[in-house]
Amino acid sequence: MANIKAAKKKIKVIKKKNLINKSKKSEIKTYIKQFESAVSEGNKELAESLFRRIQKKYHQGATKSTFHNRSVARKISSLNNKLNTIQ
């Protein structure tokens, strides 16, 4: 346990940030599940709108250091390839 006041504050800040990051990651995972079900059903309009939303959320997470930039690029590319398979 931390004894210094600044270290105690940093622990509180990190706990709060962890909760925020966890909720953002959970939100994106939910959108991805919806996106994959839309792709499997062949619903292109819904898949495109979900893709744009996922892409925006991933980029926001990369800006706030919730996700690494290269992993975001890789995941968005993978989702885009899935989107392009819909006829």
TAKAUR-V246137 format. One record per backbone hydrogen bond with DSSP energy under -1.0 kcal/mol. CO is the residue of the C=O (numbers start at 0). NH is the residue of the N-H. If there is no record, write none. Layout:
CO;NH / CO;NH
This chain:
3;7 / 4;8 / 5;9 / 6;10 / 7;11 / 8;12 / 9;13 / 10;14 / 11;15 / 12;16 / 13;17 / 14;18 / 15;19 / 16;20 / 17;21 / 18;22 / 19;23 / 20;24 / 21;25 / 22;26 / 23;27 / 24;28 / 25;29 / 26;30 / 27;31 / 28;32 / 29;33 / 30;34 / 31;35 / 32;36 / 33;37 / 34;38 / 35;39 / 36;40 / 37;41 / 37;42 / 41;43 / 42;46 / 43;47 / 44;48 / 45;49 / 46;50 / 47;51 / 48;52 / 49;53 / 50;54 / 51;55 / 52;56 / 53;57 / 54;58 / 55;59 / 56;60 / 57;61 / 58;62 / 59;63 / 60;65 / 60;66 / 67;71 / 68;72 / 69;73 / 70;74 / 71;75 / 72;76 / 73;77 / 74;78 / 75;79 / 76;80 / 77;81 / 78;82 / 79;83 / 82;85
